[in-house]
């Protein structure tokens, strides 16, 4: 179906992204392509789609693929028909139906007489019945744009489908529809995603790293089990090499001590025998050379073992080594934090929710807010935090501290450097070296301290926020997470999950990531309908 031979890509600034990637994918295979952010997954997918040319190597594809990109802003000036690449065919179809039976129109239509019916059927499948083909893409939500492009799967009937983070902007029901399509499809599918529910539906997993691509013969759960075996084996190898270094150093010490004893004993014998001074100096120099040679041999051996050990340690995922303790909220467990009575909010004189909302949030609760896109989840959070005022009802808030972590990580000031951002949270007047130690723990080394926050990736911003919370030392009473995993790779999701699992305070969450919800221990739900 598609094969890559020794493919490499070099950025226009001459930086190498990846090299010598070879890969073959057969018809009807369902493949997950995973890896850390920045390793080149999306670039590789664009190459398969024909949007990018490799800097070296070749790509051969038996069929024309359909590609659904992660970012859809490039379509904002297009109509829906233009974004789907069917505008010329539709124009020709409408012209023929109105009596313009020109040769050009028939050439443009290519006898695709069922195009309009397929569009309607595809829109119904993806729950887009009200979307007109002449509508501007800029008028649609992120989820609607993604579903429009997914509708192209049925419209174009392509055999090879390339999906880049397809579930990112989808609400709960739309995700379920995507999952059902993946399970039932007979097409060849390659997916880049951090959505573990989706990844578990795919039959094979390819992990992309700086060293290349490795295939695992199973879904994401199988991949995780294999990685755990690899991590355990790696840890065993590291411990074995550490023991070998210790033994080699002890052997070196014993050998040199034994050689020194022999040298001293020989020197004393020579002195008693009255050996001439010049001969004594020669014998002493020979003994020193012999000792130095023994030491050099042992140092070479120790150096080889230490080199192997360093290589093994560098293989370990640094993100997996981060230990996070956000601390405990000082708010008493079970005490009311927020009470909302009969609240609603109006947009353009229209109430957001059909029924007014009553809710109460207690210290220690772990609550998720659910609802389709546009149901007002983020609006409710802003009302509860006092960032918006309800147009109806009232909200009582007790005196508590809160952190609002959204998917854009807006707690990070793009005008500050990494070190300056950390210092902003230094309420306990920690010394400079302590701040830098904390930054190092979260993988911000010396070269990162002066880096502008505006150049940080989503995962780096999230790690910097967690670092800042440990610097502040006093945990917030309430942490609000608004789709926090959307821009994270799986490793950084794991870091965030571990941090939240250990947090002793109140949690309010908006997330479509079901596995994340399960892992952080959600215990109650607010369902929004409008």
LOMARZA-699841 format. One record per atom (N, C-alpha, C): residue in three letters; y, x, z. Coordinates in pm, whole numbers, plus 50000, padded with zeros to 5 digits. Layout:
% residues N
ALAYXZ...
% end
This chain:
% residues 530
UNK498795008350000UNK500005000050000UNK501275008650000UNK501365017850100UNK502515026950105UNK502065040150164UNK502515051050103UNK502135064350152UNK503345073650152UNK503435081950253UNK504485091850267UNK503855105650268UNK504385114850188UNK503855128350180UNK504935138450215UNK504735145350329UNK505625156350371UNK507115152350365UNK507415140650419UNK508785135250412UNK509655141450521UNK510845145750483UNK511835151150577UNK513185144450552UNK514015144450656UNK515375139050639UNK516385147950712UNK517425151750640UNK518515159850696UNK519795151650686UNK520505150250797UNK521765142950798UNK522785149750707UNK523805142250661UNK524845148450578UNK525525160550643UNK525545161050779UNK526145172650847UNK525175184350860UNK524015183250790UNK522975193650781UNK522045194050903UNK522185184850999UNK521265184451112UNK519945178351068UNK518845184851107UNK517515179851073UNK517125168651168UNK516735157151114UNK516285145851197UNK514765146651218UNK514015147951110UNK512565149851119UNK512085156750992UNK510855161950998UNK510335168950880UNK508815167650871UNK508335168550747UNK506895169050717UNK506125157150774UNK506695145150755UNK506005132950798UNK505075128450686UNK503775127250718UNK502805122050622UNK502115109950685UNK501975099550604UNK501495086850659UNK500975078050547UNK499885070850573UNK499365060950478UNK499105047850551UNK499575036850492UNK499365023550550UNK498735014750443UNK497635008350480UNK496865000350385UNK497294985750387UNK496834978450286UNK497154964250271UNK496684956350393UNK497534947150440UNK497284937750549UNK497224944250687UNK497554957050697UNK497664963250829UNK498934958450899UNK498854956951030UNK500024953251111UNK500304964851205UNK501424971551181UNK501694984551243UNK502934983851332UNK502814989551453UNK503974991651539UNK504405006151526UNK505695008351499UNK506255021951494UNK507165023551616UNK506735031651712UNK507475032951836UNK507915047451856UNK508825049451951UNK509345062751981UNK510695061552049UNK511155072452107UNK512425072252178UNK513585070152082UNK514685064652134UNK515895062952052UNK516345076551998UNK516735076651871UNK517255088851810UNK516225097451741UNK514955093551748UNK513915101951689UNK513815099651537UNK514375088251487UNK514405086151342UNK513585074451292UNK513205065151380UNK512355053751339UNK513065045051234UNK514315041151263UNK515045032451171UNK515305039451038UNK515585052351043UNK515795060050920UNK514525060250836UNK513395062150900UNK512125062250828UNK511845048550766UNK512165037950840UNK511955024450787UNK512855021950666UNK514085026550672UNK515005025050557UNK514515032750435UNK513875043950458UNK513295051450347UNK512165043550282UNK511315037550366UNK510225029250312UNK510785017550233UNK511945012450278UNK512565000950210UNK513265005150081UNK513495018250063UNK514195023049945UNK515705023749962UNK516195021350083UNK517635022050108UNK518125036350124UNK517225045550160UNK517555059650178UNK516545068050103UNK516995079350055UNK516085088749988UNK515765100150084UNK514505104550086UNK514165115850173UNK514825128750124UNK515105137750217UNK515655150750179UNK514585159450115UNK513335156750153UNK512195163850093UNK510985154850104UNK509985157350020UNK508785149350021UNK508895137149931UNK507875128649937UNK507855117049848UNK507295104749919UNK507715092949871UNK507235080149923UNK506755071849805UNK505535066949815UNK504985058449709UNK504615044949767UNK505105034349703UNK504835020749749UNK504335012349633UNK503245004849654UNK502634996949547UNK503394984049519UNK504294980149609UNK504964967249596UNK506394968149647UNK507184958349611UNK508574958149659UNK508594952649802UNK509094960549899UNK509084955750038UNK510264946550068UNK510114938350171UNK511224930650226UNK511604937050359UNK512874940350373UNK513364947950488UNK514354939550568UNK514094937950698UNK515014930950788UNK515604941350882UNK516894945150864UNK517484955750945UNK517844951051085UNK518034960751174UNK518444957651311UNK519884952951316UNK520754959751241UNK522174956551238UNK522464947951116UNK523164936551137UNK523384927051027UNK524864925450991UNK525724933351053UNK527164932051028UNK527564934550884UNK526744942350811UNK527074945550672UNK527024933250581UNK526424922250633UNK526324910050553UNK527444899950583UNK528354903450673UNK529334893550720UNK530204887850608UNK530484895550505UNK531314890650395UNK530504883450288UNK529194882550308UNK528314876150212UNK528104861450249UNK527724853650150UNK527174840450179UNK525704842250219UNK525104831550268UNK523684832050303UNK522854835550180UNK523174829450067UNK522424831949944UNK522564846649900UNK523764852249915UNK523974866249878UNK523204875649970UNK523204872550102UNK522474880750198UNK520984880750168UNK520494869450116UNK519074868250081UNK518764873649942UNK519814877149867UNK519614882549733UNK519154872349631UNK519534859549650UNK519084848949558UNK520254841649494UNK521484846649512UNK522674839449463UNK522684838049312UNK522284848649239UNK522304848049092UNK521274837949041UNK520094837949100UNK519054828349061UNK519504814049087UNK520124811749204UNK520574798249238UNK521654793449142UNK522594802249110UNK523664798649016UNK523054794748880UNK522074802448837UNK521424799548710UNK520674786248717UNK519974783748828UNK519224771348845UNK520164759348841UNK521284760148917UNK522224748948920UNK522854746648781UNK523154757748713UNK523754756448579UNK522784749748482UNK521524753348485UNK520514747248396UNK520364732448428UNK520314729048558UNK520164715048598UNK521364706648555UNK522534713348539UNK523734706148495UNK523874706248343UNK522874711948272UNK522874711048126UNK523184723848053UNK523494734948126UNK523804747648060UNK522514755548041UNK521824752747930UNK520514759047904UNK520664771847825UNK521574780747868UNK521804793347796UNK520654803047822UNK520494812347729UNK519434822447744UNK519664830947869UNK520954833847899UNK521274841948016UNK520814835148145UNK521064822048153UNK520664814848274UNK519144815048292UNK518404813248183UNK516944813548192UNK516434827548228UNK517124837948176UNK516754851648213UNK517014854248361UNK518154849348412UNK518494851248554UNK517544843548646UNK517124831748604UNK516264823548688UNK514834828948694UNK514374835248588UNK513034840948581UNK511944830548615UNK512174818148570UNK511234807148588UNK510904804248735UNK511854807448821UNK511654804948965UNK512184790948999UNK511484780648952UNK511974766948964UNK511844761349106UNK511044767449189UNK510834762149326UNK511684769449430UNK512644777349386UNK513434785549477UNK514124777249585UNK514814766649544UNK515574758649641UNK514634752149743UNK513484747149698UNK512514740949789UNK511974751249889UNK511734763649842UNK511234774049932UNK512284777550038UNK513544777549996UNK514634780250091UNK514654769550201UNK514584757050160UNK514604746150258UNK513404746950353UNK512234749950296UNK511024750950377UNK511124762550476UNK511644774050429UNK511784785850514UNK512794783350626UNK513904776550594UNK514924773550694UNK514374764050800UNK513544754550758UNK512924745550856UNK511994753550947UNK511244762850889UNK510284770750966UNK510984778651075UNK512154784351042UNK512894792651138UNK513964784551211UNK513854771351206UNK514764762351279UNK516224764651239UNK516454764351108UNK517814765851052UNK518134754350956UNK517804742150993UNK517924731050896UNK519364728150853UNK520334731550938UNK521734728150908UNK522464739150832UNK521804750250805UNK522474761550740UNK522494759550589UNK523714759950532UNK523864758550387UNK523864772350322UNK523314773150201UNK523194785950132UNK524544792150097UNK525604783850092UNK526944789250060UNK527744792750185UNK527134790950303UNK527824793850428UNK528004808950443UNK529144813050501UNK529404827250524UNK528554832350641UNK527974844050626UNK527174850050732UNK528014852750857UNK529304855550839UNK530184858550953UNK530344846551046UNK530034834550996UNK530164822451078UNK528924819951164UNK527904828451150UNK526644826451221UNK526544835651342UNK525724831551439UNK525454840051556UNK524504851251516UNK524344861051605UNK523434872151578UNK522014867251556UNK521574857651638UNK520234852151623UNK520054844851492UNK521064837351451UNK520984829951323UNK520924839651205UNK521694850351211UNK521664860351102UNK520264866351088UNK519664869751202UNK518324875451198UNK517334865451139UNK517444852751180UNK516504842651129UNK516704839950981UNK517934840750932UNK518194839550788UNK517414850350713UNK517504862850763UNK516814873850694UNK515294872450709UNK514834867350822UNK513404864850838UNK512924853850743UNK513804844250715UNK513464833550620UNK513174839250481UNK513774850950453UNK513514857450324UNK512064861050303UNK511284861950413UNK509854865050401UNK509144854350319UNK509394841550354UNK508774830550279UNK509414828650142UNK510714830850135UNK511434828450009UNK510984838249901UNK510854850849938UNK510504861149838UNK509014863649827UNK508244859149927UNK506774860749926UNK506364875249900UNK507014884549970UNK506664898749954UNK505384901950031UNK504664912049983UNK503414916050048UNK503634926150159UNK504754933450155UNK505054943650255UNK506334939950328UNK506264938550461UNK507414934450542UNK507774945650639UNK509034949750639UNK509544960250728UNK510574953950822UNK510294954150952UNK511144947651051UNK511684957851151UNK513004958351166UNK513634967651260UNK514224959651375UNK513584960251492UNK514014952951613UNK514284938151581UNK513304930951527UNK513554917251481UNK513814907251593UNK513364910251715UNK513504900551825UNK514754902751910UNK515554912851875UNK516694916651960UNK517654905251992UNK518004897351891UNK519024886951909UNK518424872851913UNK517114872051923UNK516474858951920UNK516344853152061UNK516534839952071UNK516314833352200UNK514814831152220UNK514474825252332UNK513064824052372UNK512234816852266UNK512694805152219UNK511914797352122UNK511784804651989UNK512874811351947UNK512824818651820UNK511874830551829UNK511834836851947UNK510864847751965UNK509444842651952UNK509184831252013UNK507844825552005UNK507464822651860UNK508434817951782UNK508174815251640UNK507854828251566UNK508584838751598UNK508324851851537UNK506914856551573UNK506544855151699UNK505214859351743UNK504124851551667UNK504334838251651UNK503334830051581UNK503194834551436UNK504334837651373UNK504274842151234UNK503514855451223UNK503794864851314UNK503114877851312UNK501594875951324UNK501194867151416UNK499754865051440UNK499064858951319UNK499744849851249UNK499104842551139UNK499254849351003UNK500184858750991UNK500484864650861UNK499334873050806UNK499164872550675UNK498184880850606UNK498864892350532UNK500164893850553UNK500914904350484UNK500804917650559UNK501224928250492UNK501324941350557UNK502644941850632UNK502604945050760UNK503804944450844UNK503974957550919UNK505174963150912UNK505534975050990UNK506744971451075UNK506624973151206UNK507674968551298UNK508144980151385UNK509454981951389UNK510094990551490UNK510624981251598UNK510184983151722UNK510614973951828UNK510354980151965UNK511114975252066UNK510794978552205UNK510314965952278UNK510114955052203UNK509624942352259UNK508104943452278UNK507674945252404UNK506254948152428UNK505354936152401UNK505874924052416UNK505084912252379UNK504774912552230UNK505784915752150UNK505604916652005UNK504664928251970UNK504864939752032UNK504054951552000UNK502574949252028UNK502284940952127UNK500884938152159UNK500204929252056UNK501004923151967UNK500424914851861UNK500034923051739UNK500454935551735UNK500204944251620UNK498934952351645UNK498224954951537UNK496864960151549UNK496784975251564UNK497834982151527UNK497814996851530UNK499195001851573UNK499225013051645UNK500475018351697UNK500685032551647UNK501845035051590UNK502245048451548UNK503355053151640UNK503155064551705UNK504205070151792UNK504905081351717UNK506235080151705UNK507045090251636UNK507755098651741UNK507555111851735UNK508225121251823UNK508835132351738UNK509495141951803UNK510075153151729UNK508995161551663UNK507735160051708UNK506635167751651UNK505985160651532UNK506355148051507UNK505765140751395UNK505285127051437UNK504295121851367UNK503755108551395UNK502275109751433UNK501915102451539UNK500515102051583UNK500065087551583UNK498895085051527UNK498365071351519UNK497395068751634UNK497595057251698UNK496685052651802UNK495985040051751UNK494675039251765UNK493915028351704UNK493895015651785UNK495055009851810UNK495094997451887UNK496514992851910UNK496674981651982UNK498004976252008UNK498714984352116UNK499874979252160UNK500684987052254UNK499974988852388UNK499274978652434UNK498544979852561UNK497504990952551UNK496804991652437UNK495825002352416UNK496525015852413UNK497645016352342UNK498445028752335UNK498825033452476UNK499275024152560UNK499675027652697UNK498505033252775UNK497325027252759UNK496145032252830UNK495795046352783UNK495915048952652UNK495635062252599UNK496665072452647UNK497935068152652UNK498995077052700UNK498795080652846UNK498305071052924UNK498045073653065UNK496935084153079UNK495915083152994UNK494855093252994UNK495435106952956UNK496315107052855UNK496935119552812UNK497815125252922UNK498585116452990UNK499465121153098UNK498645127253213UNK497505120653244UNK496655125753351UNK496075139453312UNK495605140353186UNK495045153053139UNK496115163953139UNK497335160353098UNK498435169953097UNK498745174853238UNK498765165453334UNK499025169353473UNK497925178553525UNK496685175653487UNK495575184353527UNK495725198353468UNK496145198853339UNK496365211753273UNK497485219653343UNK498555212553379UNK499685219053447UNK499215224853581UNK498475216853657UNK497975221553787UNK497035233453769UNK496195232953665UNK495285244053638UNK496055256753604UNK497095255453522UNK497895267053483UNK498695272453601UNK499205263453686UNK499925267753806UNK498995275853898UNK497755271153911UNK496765278353991UNK496445291853928UNK496355292053793UNK496065304553722UNK497175314753742UNK498435310153740UNK499565319253764UNK499465325253904UNK499165316654002UNK499045321254141UNK497925331554155UNK496755328754094UNK495615337954100UNK495955351154031UNK496615350353914UNK496965362353838UNK497935371153916UNK498905365153984UNK499865372854064UNK499165379554183UNK498235372054245UNK497475377654358UNK496595389254309UNK495975387654192UNK495145398154135UNK495995410554103UNK497185408354049UNK498095419454019UNK498435426954147UNK498765419654253UNK499135425954380UNK497975434154436UNK496755428254435UNK495585435254487UNK495285447854407UNK495365447054274UNK495055458354187UNK496045469754208UNK497335466354216UNK498355476754236UNK498215483154373UNK497935474854475UNK497735480354610UNK496545489954612UNK495445486054545UNK494255494554539UNK494565507554465UNK495315506454354UNK495685518354278UNK496585527554359UNK497515521654434UNK498405529754519UNK497625537054628UNK496615530254687UNK495785536654789UNK495025548554730UNK494475546454608UNK493765557354541UNK494705568954510UNK495895565754464UNK496875576254432UNK497245584154557UNK497465577054669UNK497855583754794UNK496715592554846UNK495475587154837UNK494315594854883UNK494145607554799UNK494315606054665UNK494195617554576UNK495275627954603UNK496485623254632UNK497585632354659UNK497315640654786UNK496795633954891UNK496515640955016UNK495425651454995UNK494395648154916UNK493345657854888UNK493895669954815UNK494795667054719UNK495375677954640UNK496235687054727UNK496955680854823UNK497795688954913UNK496945697855001UNK495805692555053UNK494915700455138UNK494265711755058UNK493995709054932UNK493355719154847UNK494335729854800UNK495615728354830UNK496635738254792UNK496955738354645UNK496895726954580UNK497235726054438UNK498705729654419UNK498975737454312UNK500345741954286UNK501285729954269UNK502605732354308UNK503595721454304UNK503725715654164UNK503745724254061UNK503935719153925UNK502765710253883UNK501545714153927UNK500385705853898UNK500445692753976UNK500945693354101UNK501105681254183UNK502045671354115UNK503135676554060UNK504105667653991UNK503465661153868UNK502665668953797UNK501985663353679UNK501025652353718UNK500225655053824UNK499265645053871UNK499965632553923UNK501115634553992UNK501865623054043UNK502405614553929UNK502945621353826UNK503465613953709UNK502355606153639UNK501175612253630UNK500035605253567UNK499645593053648UNK499665594453781UNK499315583153868UNK500315571853854UNK501625575553847UNK502665565353832UNK502535558253697UNK502205566153592UNK502025560053460UNK500825550453461UNK499775554453529UNK498585545853538UNK498905532953610UNK499665534053721UNK500055521953795UNK500945513053710UNK501905519153639UNK502815511353554UNK502055504253442UNK501015511353388UNK500235505253281UNK499445493153333UNK498865494853453UNK498125483553514UNK499065471853537UNK500265475053590UNK501255464453617UNK501665457353488UNK501845465253381UNK502255459453252UNK501195450053197UNK499915454053210UNK498825445553163UNK498825432253237UNK498985433053369UNK498985420753450UNK500205412153419UNK501375418653399UNK502585411153367UNK502445403853234UNK501815410253137UNK501585403653008UNK500695391353026UNK499655392953108UNK498745381753132UNK499465370453203UNK500235374053306UNK501015363753380UNK502025357053288UNK502655365153202UNK503645359653108UNK503035349553013UNK501825352552965UNK501125343252875UNK500815330052945UNK500335331153071UNK499995318953146UNK501265310853174UNK502355317753214UNK503615310753243UNK504185304253117UNK503995310953004UNK504465305152877UNK503705292252847UNK502375292552867UNK501575280352848UNK502015269352943UNK502295273353068UNK502715263753169UNK504055257453131UNK504995265653083UNK506295260453041UNK506145250652925UNK505255253952831UNK505005245052719UNK504455231652763UNK503525232052859UNK502955219652911UNK504015211252983UNK504825217953064UNK505865210653138UNK506885204353044UNK507195211252934UNK508175205752839UNK507625193652766UNK506285192352762UNK505665180852697UNK505815168252781UNK505925169852913UNK506065158153001UNK507365150952970UNK507345137852973UNK508545129952948UNK509475131253067UNK510665137053045UNK511615139253154UNK512035126053218UNK512125115453135UNK512545102453188UNK511555097253291UNK510275100653274UNK509255095853368UNK509385102553504UNK510115113653510UNK510245121153635UNK511445116653718UNK512305107853663UNK513485103453736UNK513065094653853UNK513525098153972UNK513275090154091UNK514585083654134UNK514575070554150UNK515805063154177UNK515665054954304UNK516655056354390UNK516725047954510UNK518135042154517UNK518255029454479UNK519565022954481UNK520005019154622UNK519095019954718UNK519455016354855UNK519315001454881UNK519734997254999UNK519594983355042UNK520944976655056UNK521004963955018UNK522174955755045UNK522304953755196UNK523544953355245UNK523744951055389UNK523824936055420UNK523774927655314UNK523844913155334UNK522524908355395UNK522574900155499UNK521324895355562UNK520494887155465UNK519174889555464UNK518284881855377UNK518334867055410UNK518344858655304UNK518334844155322UNK519684837855346UNK520744846055353UNK522094840555373UNK522674836155239UNK523364824855237UNK523954819655113UNK525044828955062UNK524964832154933UNK525974840654868UNK526904832154784UNK526314823354704UNK527094814854612UNK526534800754618UNK527424791054622UNK527024776954613UNK527914770054511UNK527284764854404UNK528014757754298UNK527664742954306UNK528694734554306UNK528494720154321UNK529124712754203UNK528274705854126UNK528734696754020UNK529654703853920UNK529284716353879UNK530194724053793UNK529874721853645UNK530914723553563UNK530794723653418UNK531964731653363UNK531894734553234UNK532954742253169UNK533174736653030UNK534434735652991UNK534764729752861UNK535224740152760UNK534714739052638UNK535224746352523UNK535774736052425UNK537054737452391UNK537694728052299UNK537494713552344UNK537724711452473UNK537664698052535UNK536274691952535UNK535254700152507UNK533874695252508UNK533104702352620UNK532424694552703UNK531654700252814UNK530504708752759UNK530304720552817UNK529264729652772UNK527864724152801UNK527684718052918UNK526374712852956UNK526384697752966UNK525304691452919UNK525214676852923UNK525244671753066UNK524604679153156UNK524594675353297UNK525264686253379UNK526104682153474UNK526754691953561UNK525714699553642UNK526074711553685UNK525114720553749UNK525374721753899UNK524284720753975UNK524294723654118UNK523294734954143UNK523744745354213UNK522814756254245UNK523314763854367UNK522394770754431UNK522734779254545UNK521924792054536UNK522614803154557UNK522004816354548UNK522004822654687UNK520814826754732UNK520664832654865UNK520374847554854UNK520784855154956UNK520544869554957UNK519044872354950UNK518684881454858UNK517274884954837UNK516614877454724UNK517274866954671UNK516714859354557UNK516624868154433UNK515634865254349UNK515524871554218UNK515414860254116UNK516544857254052UNK516684845053973UNK516934848553827UNK516264841253737UNK516544842853594UNK517194830253541UNK518184831953453UNK518844820853384UNK518264820153244UNK517654808653210UNK517034806953079UNK517754796252998UNK517674797552868UNK518264787852777UNK518364793752639UNK518444785152537UNK518564789852400UNK519914796552379UNK520044804052268UNK521334809852234UNK522394798952226UNK523534801552291UNK524604791752291UNK524544781652403UNK523564783252493UNK523424773552603UNK524354776552720UNK525044787852715UNK526044790652818UNK525554799352932UNK524564807752908UNK524014816253014UNK525054826153067UNK525704833252974UNK526724843053015UNK527924835953077UNK528274824253024UNK529384816653082UNK529094813053227UNK527874808753256UNK527504805253394UNK527634817453485UNK527184828953439UNK527304841153520UNK528764843953552UNK529634842853451UNK531054845653473UNK531694835453568UNK531224823153562UNK531704813153657UNK531274816753800UNK530024820753816UNK529504824053949UNK530184836354008UNK530584845653921UNK531244857853968UNK532754856253983UNK533294844553942UNK534724842153954UNK535544847553840UNK534894851553730UNK535624856453613UNK536124844953526UNK535524833353543UNK536004820953481UNK536094810353590UNK536954800253564UNK537114789253659UNK536494776653600UNK535644769753675UNK535024757553620UNK536074746953594UNK535884739553486UNK536804728453456UNK536424716153535UNK535254716653597UNK534824705753685UNK533954711453796UNK534054705753915UNK533244710054028UNK533864721754101UNK533134727154199UNK533674738354276UNK532574748554305UNK533004760854330UNK532084771854361UNK532564778754489UNK531664779654587UNK531964786654712UNK531284800354707UNK532064810754732UNK531504824354732UNK531784830954866UNK530784837454919UNK530984845555039UNK531424859554996UNK531864867355091UNK532374880755061UNK531214890255035UNK530974893454909UNK529864902354874UNK530304911554761UNK529584922554746UNK529844931954636UNK528854929254523UNK529314930854400UNK528464927754284UNK528664937954173UNK527594940454098UNK527614948853978UNK527114940253862UNK527894940053752UNK527534932253634UNK527144941953523UNK525844942853494UNK525334951953392UNK524974943953268UNK525834944653166UNK525584937153043UNK524974946152937UNK524634940352821UNK523924947952718UNK524824958152649UNK526144956952668UNK527074966752611UNK527424977652713UNK526924976352836UNK527184986052943UNK528694988452961UNK529434977452973UNK530894978152980UNK531404983953111UNK530504986453208UNK530914993753329UNK531305008153297UNK530835013053184UNK531155026753142UNK532505026653070UNK533415035353113UNK534735036553051UNK534645046752937UNK534805042452812UNK534645051652699UNK535715062652694UNK536795060952771UNK537865071052771UNK537555082652865UNK536545081152950UNK536215091353049UNK535085100353001UNK535005112253061UNK533845120853040UNK532725116353133UNK531525121553111UNK530385118053196UNK530685121553342UNK531245133453366UNK531545137553504UNK532645128653564UNK533675125553487UNK534765117053537UNK534245103053573UNK533335097753490UNK532745084653519UNK532005085053652UNK531235095653674UNK530505097153799UNK531465098253918UNK532545105653901UNK533515107354009UNK534185094154046UNK534275084953951UNK534875071853979UNK534105064254087UNK532825067554103UNK531995060654202UNK531815068954330UNK532525080054338UNK532375089154452UNK533215084454571UNK532845073154627UNK533615067254738UNK533385074554870UNK532335082854877UNK532035090155000UNK532555104454998UNK533385107754898UNK533975121254885UNK532915132254885UNK531865130054807UNK530845140454792UNK531455152454720UNK531045164754755UNK531585176654685UNK531155177054540UNK531895184654461UNK531655185354316UNK530225189354285UNK529685199354357UNK528325204054324UNK527285193154349UNK527525184154446UNK526575173354474UNK526605163154360UNK527795160154306UNK527905150954192UNK527115156554074UNK527235169454051UNK526565175653937UNK525045176153958UNK524625177754084UNK523195177154114UNK522655163254079UNK523415152654119UNK522985138954088UNK522915136753936UNK523925141753864UNK523915140253718UNK522695147253657UNK522365159153708UNK521175166253658UNK519915158253680UNK519815151453794UNK518625143453824UNK518435132453721UNK519555127653663UNK519495116953564UNK519615122553421UNK519255135453407UNK519145142153277UNK520485144453209UNK521555145453287UNK522865149453233UNK523115163753278UNK522765173153190UNK522905187353222UNK524335192253203UNK524495205253221UNK525825211453216UNK526555208353085UNK525805208152975UNK526425205652844UNK526915191252829UNK526455182252918UNK526835168052908UNK528025164252995UNK528385172553093UNK529375168553193UNK530735165353131UNK531115172953026UNK532415170652962UNK532315161652839UNK531125156452813UNK530905147752696UNK531585134352717UNK532255129252614UNK532915116152624UNK531885105052631UNK532115095552721UNK531175084352739UNK531045075952613UNK532035076252525UNK531965067752405UNK530885072552308UNK530385084852329UNK529345090152241UNK527945088452300UNK527835081852415UNK526535080252478UNK525745068952412UNK524425070452407UNK523565059752358UNK523415049052466UNK522785037852431UNK522565027252528UNK521765032152647UNK520695039852621UNK519865045052728UNK520625054652818UNK521465063152759UNK522275072552837UNK523295065152923UNK523905054752869UNK524865046852948UNK524165040253067UNK522985034853043UNK522255028353151UNK521915038553260UNK521435050353219UNK521105060553318UNK522335065253395UNK523475065953327UNK524715070153394UNK525145059653496UNK524995046853463UNK525335036253559UNK524435037253682UNK523135039253662UNK522225040553776UNK522575052753859UNK522945063653792UNK523385075653863UNK524625072653948UNK525575065453889UNK526805061953961UNK526505053554085UNK525525044654074UNK525165036154189UNK524555044454302UNK523825055154267UNK523285063854373UNK524385072454434UNK525395075754355UNK526525083554408UNK527335075054505UNK527505062354472UNK528265053354559UNK527575051554693UNK526265053254694UNK525425053154814UNK525205039254874UNK526235030854877UNK526025017354928UNK525635008054815UNK524425002454821UNK523944993754715UNK524784981054709UNK525004975654587UNK525704962654576UNK524854951554634UNK525514940954685UNK524774929554738UNK524124921454627UNK524754921554508UNK524254913754394UNK524314922354268UNK523204923054197UNK523174929454065UNK522914918653962UNK523804917953861UNK523634908453751UNK523244916353627UNK522124912753565UNK521634919253445UNK521704909353330UNK522554912353230UNK522734903453115UNK522134910252992UNK520894906652958UNK520144912652847UNK520224927952853UNK519844933952965UNK520044948452981UNK519114956952897UNK517994951352847UNK517014959352774UNK517224959252623UNK518214951652575UNK518364949852430UNK518544962852354UNK519294972452411UNK519604984752339UNK518844996852394UNK517764994152468UNK517015005052530UNK515685007252459UNK515255019952453UNK513885022452411UNK512955020152530UNK511655020952504UNK510695017052607UNK510755026252728UNK510975039252707UNK511055048452821UNK512225044752912UNK513385041652853UNK514545038252936UNK514375024553001UNK513655015352935UNK513325002553000UNK512485005253125UNK511555014953115UNK510725018353230UNK511565023853344UNK512565032253313UNK513455037653416UNK514225026353486UNK514795017253405UNK515535006053462UNK514624997253547UNK513414994653498UNK512464986253570UNK512144992153707UNK511865005253712UNK511545011753838UNK512715010953936UNK513955012453883UNK515135011653968UNK515264997754030UNK515074987453947UNK515244973653995UNK514104969654088UNK512914974754062UNK511774971654150UNK512034976454293UNK512734987754306UNK512994993154439UNK514274988154504UNK515034979954431UNK516324975054483UNK516094964054586UNK516744965254702UNK516644955154808UNK517964947554815UNK518084937554733UNK519284929454728UNK519044917154643UNK520114910854598UNK520014898554519UNK520124901854371UNK519304895054292UNK519234897954149UNK519424885154069UNK520334885653971UNK520564874553879UNK520414879953737UNK519494874253659UNK519074880453533UNK519164870753417UNK519684875753304UNK519534869153174UNK518714878653089UNK517544874353044UNK516704883052963UNK515674874852889UNK515404878852763UNK514324872752685UNK513074881552687UNK513124892652763UNK512004901952770UNK511064897252881UNK509974890652841UNK509084884552939UNK508364894853026UNK507984906052969UNK507304916353048UNK508264922253151UNK509504924553110UNK510524929553204UNK510714919653319UNK510754906653286UNK510894896453390UNK509754897153491UNK508544898653439UNK507374899353527UNK507414911753615UNK507824922953557UNK507764935653630UNK508824936853739UNK509964929753724UNK511004930853827UNK510874919753931UNK509864911253918UNK509554901754026UNK510464889654035UNK510784883353922UNK511574871053923UNK510824860354003UNK511554853454094UNK510884843254176UNK511414829054158UNK512504827354080UNK512984813754053UNK513774813553923UNK513934801453864UNK514514800053731UNK515594789253730UNK516684792053658UNK517704782053627UNK517594779053478UNK517234766853440UNK517104763053299UNK518364755853253UNK518974760853146UNK520194754753093UNK519874746952966UNK520444734952955UNK520304726752835UNK521674721152797UNK521924721152667UNK523194715252620UNK522994708452486
% end
